[in-house]
């Protein structure tokens, strides 16, 4: 038997790890705990980058992305471009358990949600609409906001939750409303297995947050898990991925975007790393302790 452990991205991850830890203490499986933790953030109207009250795309529509993965079976499911459904992570689990597929998108995902008994509802709140209008009216040189040098665009962060249960099994979730003012139909890394999330009991678990295009470009979470499989610690593996993001940005002649990674290895080691000036913080819960930690940052020269 192992001690339980759960980590989640950003300060709002504190509520996620508390919820997940309560279930892990009861002996619930890692994936159950991770999804329950993520759902707390999806339900929080003060978080404008995940779930309910997320900031809309370029035409004001909230489109959600999420995936889940079980470290024992490598079972996984995902939804992308999902509208009018508050809990995309729970729906992603239904995709995993009830269909032969991994990823459902757009109207197909919404129809599946209805078939599975998920209620349809508006995801807007007066506050999220006001925030969208503020961003929409702000002069922009590009059709969608892209993080500048080492900066995460306001309203753009993801909750990734990684959990280890008392049996030592791993489970993970990644869920977001994505880039605010994104082009309709844009999909980032969060619902893509191997990019925003990857979980394998034989190697470890990893999740990502930040500019999804940069995470996709390097296959971020799978890269981290495979580095742990090759003998790297969770911390070393996260640093490898961040350095790769920086290297690729230099090759493309752009500033490194705001990207951060979080990982658990099979021994319960925790890793976190981010690009320069991203100011990534992550929540950790284990027996007798719940705390917020700060990630080390890595620029193009270090």
Protein Blocks (a to p, Z undefined) as FASTA:
>chain_A
ZZdddddehjklmmmmmmmmmmmmnopafklmmmmmmmmmmmmmkbckgcjhiacdfkop
acdddddddfklopacddehiahiablmlmmmmmmmmpcbfbdghjllmmmmmmnopacd
dfbdfklmmmmmmmmmpccfbfbdcddehiacehiacdddddddfkopacdddddebjeh
iaehiacfklmghilpccdfkloccddedjfklmmmnommmmmmmmmmnopafklmmmmm
mmmmmmmmmmnopacdddddddddfkopacddddehklpacddddehiacddddddddfk
ZZ
